[in-house]
Amino acid sequence: MTEPISTNDLATIFKDLTPIPQNDGPYPVCTIAYSDAFQLAMGYFRAIIRSDERSERALRLTVTCLQHNPANYTIWHYRRTVLNTLLSPSLSSNKHHQQQQHQEEVEDMSKRRKLKDLQLAASLGGPNPKNYQVWYHRHAILEDILLGKSNNSSSISTSTLNRDGETKEEEGEENKDKNGGDDGGNCHGERYWEDVDFWVRNELDYTAQVFEMDAKNYHAWSHRQWVIKSVNRDALWYEEKIFAHKLINEDPFNNSAWNHRWFVSHRGCNTISEEYMRMEADYAIKAAELDPYNESPWRYLLGLIREFLFSLEHKEEDSEKVQVEHDTATATATTGKAVDEIIDYYLNEIDTIKNKLNSNSRNADHVGYCTQMVIAQVDLLEMKNDDLNAIGVALKYTLELKDQDPIRKSYWEQREQALRSRLPK
């Protein structure tokens, strides 16, 4: 990690500069009580920005300032600008015949510097693991490496994530398609993947450490998922599925771990096949059987089935554009039958869980009404659009839920009205 400059050494190291004080205007309403050390460090920081100095001492000064305020976006951004300049190959190669040797030296130095900056971000983010600037700094350091934008890993993104992040991910998807294969980068040499694997492993290990302190840290999950999707390798997707399963086993109520399993099973955005949907749905049912009162597996199950129905509806719309009326009707009927079979299968699975729960209740003093399981039944029954009997059963359950889930009584009254409107008058 880059060593900071102590307050006592600032005047000596920057003897050629005059610190620029903060300008709060002629009539400041409410001045902030900054410490003297912070004001002095920021005064020199403003001076190096004005002169656009990109040097080792400027890099050290950013550490000093960030120790006072690790959430200052301007300091982080300027640090990346300085790093980019210091890592520029042109500064390390003055003779043409030594260019290759210097290039290797630059790459090695770049790797060391970037690793030190990741360590800096980790140390500053430790007391506040939800610091936006710290997490974006990690993203910016690794962006060109993981998305394959540079051959030597010597550049650092100085753009803002909101402006350029999505565009670069889309470019990465295009490159994956052109290069072929699910590994998303088969055109790269072995050395490239060895380098990328180093950084990927570093980030996965770091986020895993963060989860040990806070298993639901949104910033860490987002960063981890960005890393996985950027690299897009089969082995990594499989490994992450095991990781999500491990966290769900440790805490079945961890919604973040369930969300990660969804992300991994869909590889970031893809619609999954019926076979894979059933595998994931069976996983959710098994988890729900272990604890029917846990909302997470029920939501996961319903999300899978809803997504599958949605994909089938779009297929029907596409088929209607190219098929004659008779064939379309036949295809729609076949699709509807397949949907009913899937829904009925998981309704039967829920009945099995309910029977076990009722059986256990006879051996216990009290087993509460399993609200989450009944809600799942209502949602599944409601998906059977043309089955009036299913709608009637769902209506019965909503009447129960009005009493058993009083906090959301008004919501269940609305669901009741919606179901009644689907029954013949």
PyMOL commands that set and color helices and strands:
alter all, ss='L'
color gray80, all
select helices_A, chain A and resi 7-13+36-51+56-68+73-86+89-91+96-125+132-146+161-179+190-213+218-231+234-250+255-265+274-290+295-322+325-361+371-382+388-404+406-420
alter helices_A, ss='H'
color red, helices_A
deselect
rebuild
show_as cartoon
